[in-house]
Amino acid sequence: MSAIQLREGVWSVGVLNPALRVFDIVMEAKYGTSYNAYLVTGEKNVLIETVHAEYFEEYVDNITSVLPLEQIDYLIMNHNEPDHSGSVAMLMERCPNLKIFATAAGKKHMEDVANRALPIQIVKAGDTLDLGGKVLEFIPAPMLHWADSMFTWDPADKIAFTCDFLGCHFCEPTMLDKNIHDNAAYEGEFYNYYGGIFSPFKPFVLKGLNLLPAEADMVCPSHGPVLVERLQWAKEEYRRLSTVAPKAVKDAAVIYASAYGCTKALAEAAAEALKADGLNVTCLDLVAAGLPACAAAANEADVLLVGAPTINRDAPKGIWDVVTSIDAINVKGKAAGAFGSFGWSGEATGMLHTRLSQLKYAVPEAPFRVTFTPTEDDKKAMADYARSVAALCK
């Protein structure tokens, strides 16, 4: 991808990676991605972001198609994951007098990625950079989606450079949203990107939307097309997806796997007890309901009970898949417990209990387990255990 002029003195100089199919280990990228970077020219010239280290030479080619590399005065880093900051050290080798601007957290991350000290000026809210005839403003926006995140605002051109915020893993060679041909494909990846990157940070997304200048009529993210025609839609969707309606009652999820109906009997006793106490209860057999439904219920629940038998001294893989699908960032104030029936060893409940504790749920002192078929007294004890877990929920 060559340099693309977006407005007078504003260029896209990033690169495309159309072959990418998995981003950050866990995110599918059906249509590849782009590592966006921008060049703002004037009396002083500034780059906004670098690119993934593997694409550095293409990045340099795009910059030098606009002006010589030695004419770059500044580099602004809005966010410092290696897909954005991976080229910083190489760029400094070519431009040793370059001055870098980042938040305090950004400085630490950048130097950790580069494994060297860098000439970084730490910026705070309201700080500006005068390019001579054009002034850029820094707007820290932490936890979108790292602590270092910020926006760079160009009021003269009404452009906001937002790094990952409002971005998308989607290759559009022209870099302009007006040229997207497959709208359904783009929108699918837009939602996939939000879900994978920003859904754990909903309160911060709402703060970020409020920080974004209302008069911005172009948003330049660091993945996917520049937003102009779709900008209002994108902001409205982020707001809709991040607005959580207040709950009238707490949600509880009882998710279990049961080989011979023994753990199922415990799950049903727990569910009945929590329903009787007024909670909104979802009780799911993992095998029947499937992983997506169980993972969604686990993440929505204020009170989570995970049940499993012990098979070969472990919990079944499907139950671990549910637990590893839990959004660990948003469990504050939530409670969880582990239960199950076992035959001859019984390690599963203890292992699940430990993991739920590591995720920072409020958990009781110990899991609940019985051997083989639960008695009526066992079921009553299970009901009491479920209530004790619910009592830990804030």
C-alpha positions in Angstrom: 0.0 0.0 0.0 1.4 3.4 -1.0 0.9 6.7 0.9 -2.6 8.0 0.6 -3.5 11.6 1.1 -6.5 12.0 3.4 -6.5 15.8 3.6 -4.1 18.6 2.8 -1.0 17.8 4.7 -2.4 14.6 6.2 -1.3 11.2 4.8 -1.9 7.6 5.6 1.5 5.8 5.5 0.6 2.5 7.1 0.7 -1.0 5.6 -1.7 -3.8 4.8 -1.4 -7.4 6.0 -4.1 -9.2 3.9 -2.8 -12.7 4.8 -3.4 -12.4 8.5 -6.1 -14.8 9.8 -5.4 -14.8 13.6 -4.6 -11.7 15.5 -3.2 -11.7 19.1 -3.5 -15.5 19.3 -7.2 -15.6 19.8 -8.9 -13.2 17.4 -10.0 -14.4 14.0 -9.2 -11.9 11.2 -11.2 -13.2 8.1 -10.1 -10.3 5.9 -6.6 -9.6 7.2 -5.8 -6.3 8.8 -3.9 -3.1 8.4 -1.2 -1.5 10.6 -2.2 2.1 10.1 0.2 5.0 10.6 -0.2 8.7 9.7 2.0 11.6 8.6 1.0 15.2 9.3 3.2 17.7 7.4 3.8 21.4 7.9 6.6 23.6 9.2 7.3 20.6 11.4 6.4 17.0 10.4 5.0 14.4 12.7 4.4 10.7 12.4 1.5 9.2 14.3 2.2 5.5 15.1 4.7 3.1 13.6 3.8 -0.4 12.3 4.5 -4.0 13.1 8.3 -4.6 12.9 7.9 -7.1 10.0 6.5 -4.3 7.8 9.0 -1.5 8.7 10.6 -1.2 5.2 7.2 -0.8 3.5 6.4 1.9 6.1 9.6 3.7 5.3 8.8 3.5 1.6 5.4 5.1 2.2 6.8 7.9 4.3 9.6 8.7 1.8 7.2 8.9 -1.0 5.9 12.0 0.7 9.1 13.5 2.1 12.6 12.4 3.1 12.9 10.5 6.4 15.3 13.1 7.8 12.6 15.7 7.6 10.5 13.9 10.3 10.7 15.9 13.5 8.3 14.1 15.9 6.7 10.7 16.5 3.4 10.4 18.5 2.5 7.0 20.0 -1.1 6.8 21.0 -0.8 3.2 22.1 2.2 0.9 22.4 1.3 -2.7 21.7 4.1 -4.2 19.5 1.8 -4.1 16.4 2.1 -0.3 16.7 5.4 0.3 18.5 7.4 -2.6 17.0 9.2 -0.3 14.6 10.1 2.5 17.0 13.7 1.3 17.7 14.4 0.8 13.9 12.9 4.2 13.2 15.2 5.8 15.8 18.2 4.3 14.1 17.3 6.1 10.9 16.1 9.3 12.6 18.3 9.7 15.7 17.0 13.2 16.5 13.4 12.2 16.5 11.4 13.3 19.6 8.7 11.0 20.8 5.4 11.8 22.6 3.5 9.3 24.7 1.7 9.0 28.1 3.7 7.9 31.1 2.5 4.3 30.7 3.2 4.5 27.0 6.8 5.5 27.7 7.3 2.4 29.9 5.7 0.0 27.4 7.6 1.5 24.5 11.0 1.2 26.2 10.1 -2.4 27.3 9.3 -3.3 23.7 12.4 -1.6 22.3 14.7 -2.8 25.2 16.3 0.6 25.3 15.9 4.2 26.6 14.2 6.5 24.1 13.8 10.3 23.8 10.2 10.3 25.0 8.3 13.4 26.3 5.5 12.4 28.6 2.2 14.1 27.8 -0.9 14.8 29.9 -4.4 15.9 29.2 -4.5 19.3 27.5 -0.8 19.2 26.4 -0.3 20.3 22.8 2.3 20.1 20.0 2.8 23.1 17.8 3.8 22.1 14.3 3.8 25.7 13.1 0.4 26.8 11.8 -1.2 23.6 13.2 -1.5 22.5 16.8 -2.2 19.0 17.9 -3.8 18.2 21.3 -3.2 15.1 23.4 -6.2 13.4 25.0 -5.3 10.5 27.3 -7.9 7.8 27.2 -6.7 5.0 29.5 -7.9 1.4 29.2 -8.8 1.7 25.5 -7.6 -1.0 25.8 -4.3 -0.5 27.6 -3.4 1.9 30.4 -1.2 3.9 27.9 -4.0 4.7 25.4 -4.6 8.3 24.2 -6.1 10.2 21.3 -4.4 12.9 19.2 -6.7 15.6 18.1 -6.1 17.9 15.1 -8.7 20.7 15.5 -7.7 22.5 12.3 -8.6 19.4 10.2 -11.2 18.0 12.6 -9.3 14.7 12.6 -9.0 12.4 15.7 -6.3 9.8 15.7 -7.6 7.1 18.0 -5.3 4.1 17.6 -7.3 0.9 18.3 -10.5 2.8 19.3 -13.2 2.4 16.5 -10.8 0.3 14.5 -11.4 -3.0 12.7 -9.4 -5.9 11.3 -10.3 -5.3 7.7 -8.1 -4.6 4.7 -9.4 -1.7 2.6 -6.6 -0.7 0.2 -7.9 2.8 -0.3 -8.1 3.4 3.5 -11.4 5.1 3.1 -14.7 3.8 4.5 -16.6 5.2 1.5 -14.9 2.6 -0.7 -15.9 -0.5 1.3 -17.7 -2.8 -1.2 -18.8 -5.6 1.2 -20.6 -3.8 3.9 -21.8 -7.0 5.7 -18.2 -8.3 5.9 -16.9 -5.0 7.3 -19.7 -4.7 9.9 -19.1 -8.3 10.9 -15.5 -7.6 11.6 -16.3 -4.3 13.3 -18.4 -6.2 15.8 -15.9 -9.0 16.1 -13.2 -6.4 16.8 -15.3 -4.6 19.5 -16.1 -8.0 21.1 -12.5 -9.1 21.2 -10.8 -5.9 22.1 -13.2 -3.5 23.8 -16.1 -5.5 25.3 -14.2 -6.0 28.6 -13.8 -2.2 29.0 -17.3 -0.9 28.5 -17.2 1.9 31.2 -13.9 3.1 29.6 -15.4 2.9 26.1 -18.2 5.3 27.2 -15.6 7.6 28.8 -13.6 7.5 25.5 -16.7 8.4 23.4 -17.2 11.4 25.7 -13.5 12.4 25.3 -13.7 12.2 21.5 -14.3 15.8 20.2 -17.8 16.1 19.0 -16.8 18.2 16.0 -14.5 15.4 14.7 -15.6 14.5 11.2 -12.8 12.0 10.5 -11.4 9.3 12.8 -8.1 7.7 11.9 -7.8 4.4 13.8 -4.7 2.1 13.7 -6.6 -0.9 12.1 -9.0 -0.8 9.3 -10.5 2.0 7.2 -10.5 5.7 8.1 -14.0 6.6 9.3 -15.9 9.5 7.7 -19.2 8.3 6.3 -19.5 5.6 8.9 -18.2 7.6 11.8 -21.5 8.5 13.5 -22.7 4.9 13.1 -19.5 3.5 14.6 -19.8 5.8 17.6 -23.4 5.0 18.1 -22.7 1.3 18.0 -19.9 1.5 20.5 -22.2 3.4 22.8 -25.0 0.9 22.4 -22.7 -2.1 22.9 -21.1 -0.5 26.0 -24.3 0.7 27.7 -25.3 -1.9 30.4 -28.9 -1.6 31.6 -29.3 -1.7 35.4 -30.4 -5.1 36.7 -33.5 -5.4 38.7 -32.3 -8.8 40.1 -29.0 -10.5 40.1 -28.2 -13.1 37.4 -27.0 -16.6 38.4 -25.6 -19.3 36.1 -25.3 -22.9 37.1 -23.2 -24.6 34.4 -22.3 -28.2 34.6 -21.2 -31.4 32.9 -22.5 -34.7 34.2 -21.6 -38.2 33.1 -24.3 -40.2 35.0 -26.7 -37.6 36.3 -25.1 -37.2 39.7 -23.6 -33.7 39.2 -26.8 -32.8 37.3 -28.8 -33.5 40.4 -26.6 -31.2 42.4 -26.9 -28.5 39.7 -30.7 -28.7 39.8 -30.7 -28.4 43.6 -28.6 -25.3 43.4 -30.7 -23.7 40.7 -33.9 -24.4 42.6 -32.5 -22.8 45.7 -31.3 -19.7 43.9 -34.6 -19.3 42.1 -36.5 -19.6 45.4 -34.3 -16.7 46.7 -35.3 -14.5 43.8 -32.3 -14.7 41.5 -32.7 -14.9 37.7 -31.2 -18.4 37.2 -29.9 -20.0 34.0 -29.0 -23.7 34.5 -27.1 -25.2 31.5 -25.8 -28.7 30.7 -22.6 -28.0 28.8 -23.1 -31.0 26.5 -26.6 -30.0 25.5 -26.2 -26.2 25.5 -22.7 -26.0 23.9 -19.7 -23.8 24.8 -20.9 -20.4 23.3 -24.1 -20.4 25.3 -22.4 -21.5 28.5 -19.5 -19.0 28.1 -22.0 -16.2 27.5 -24.1 -17.2 30.6 -20.9 -17.4 32.7 -19.8 -13.9 31.7 -23.2 -12.4 32.3 -23.7 -14.0 35.7 -23.3 -12.2 39.0 -23.3 -15.5 40.7 -21.6 -18.5 39.0 -21.6 -22.1 39.9 -19.5 -24.5 37.9 -20.1 -28.2 38.3 -18.0 -31.2 37.1 -17.4 -34.8 37.8 -13.8 -35.9 38.0 -12.5 -37.9 35.0 -8.9 -39.2 35.2 -8.1 -36.8 38.1 -9.3 -33.7 36.2 -12.4 -31.8 35.2 -13.7 -32.5 31.6 -12.1 -30.3 29.0 -15.5 -28.7 28.1 -15.8 -27.3 31.6 -12.3 -25.9 31.4 -13.2 -24.3 28.1 -16.1 -22.5 29.8 -13.8 -21.3 32.6 -11.1 -20.1 30.2 -13.8 -18.1 28.3 -14.5 -16.0 31.3 -13.7 -12.3 31.0 -11.4 -11.9 34.0 -11.4 -8.1 33.8 -15.0 -7.8 34.8 -15.5 -10.2 37.7 -15.2 -7.5 40.4 -18.1 -7.9 42.8 -19.1 -11.3 41.4 -19.1 -14.6 43.3 -18.4 -18.1 42.1 -18.2 -21.6 43.4 -17.4 -25.1 42.2 -19.2 -28.4 42.9 -19.5 -31.9 41.6 -19.9 -35.6 42.2 -16.9 -38.0 42.0 -16.2 -41.7 42.3 -12.7 -42.5 43.3 -10.4 -39.4 43.4 -12.4 -36.1 43.2 -9.8 -33.5 42.2 -11.9 -31.6 39.7 -13.9 -29.4 42.2 -10.7 -28.3 44.0 -9.0 -27.4 40.7 -12.0 -25.4 39.5 -12.3 -23.7 42.9 -8.6 -22.6 42.7 -9.0 -21.2 39.2 -12.2 -19.3 40.1 -10.3 -17.8 43.0 -7.4 -16.9 40.7 -9.8 -15.0 38.4 -10.6 -12.9 41.5 -14.2 -14.0 42.1 -15.4 -14.0 45.6 -15.4 -17.7 46.5 -16.3 -19.7 49.6 -13.6 -21.4 51.6 -13.9 -24.7 49.8 -15.8 -26.3 46.9 -18.7 -28.7 47.4 -18.5 -32.3 46.4 -20.1 -35.7 47.1 -19.4 -39.3 46.1 -21.6 -40.8 43.3 -25.4 -40.4 43.7 -26.3 -37.5 46.0 -28.6 -38.2 48.9 -31.5 -35.9 49.8 -29.2 -34.5 52.5 -26.5 -33.9 49.9 -29.0 -31.9 47.8 -30.0 -29.8 50.8 -26.3 -29.2 51.5 -25.8 -28.2 47.9 -28.7 -25.7 48.1 -27.1 -24.2 51.2 -23.7 -24.0 49.4 -25.3 -22.2 46.4 -26.9 -19.7 48.8 -23.5 -19.2 50.6 -21.9 -18.4 47.2 -24.7 -15.9 46.3 -24.2 -14.2 49.7 -20.7 -13.3 48.6 -21.9 -11.3 45.6 -21.7 -7.5 46.1 
